[in-house]
Amino acid sequence: RHVVHRLERFLNTLGTIAIVSPLLGLLGTVFGMISMFFAVMVSGVGDPLKMAGGIGEALVCTASGLVVAIPAYFFHRYFRGRVSDLVIDMEVQVIALIDELAVVADAAPVRSAG
């Protein structure tokens, strides 16, 4: 159990990064759209350059969130699978060791007191 705990110690962090980064990208997208609407409110719809800055900011935030989230999610799933495989391998080895110890204990001569 201690080894499994050590193997899984950073998986929660990696999973949190994978889950939170798209949300942060979405938050940046909302801020970019708010910036664009404020630009439209100040200068009117006639200035597309003012609108483009907010839209560009929104798209960069969305892309940044996805660029972080996709590899983080991939590696989280990969390492979680590796930990599961290692745990199963350790369980097989422990069962084999216990079986071997049981055979050795059954074959040991009984000592009499005296």
Secondary structure as GFF3:
##gff-version 3
##sequence-region A 1 114
A	DSSP	alpha_helix	2	7	.	.	.	ID=ss1
A	DSSP	alpha_helix	11	43	.	.	.	ID=ss2
A	DSSP	alpha_helix	48	107	.	.	.	ID=ss3
###
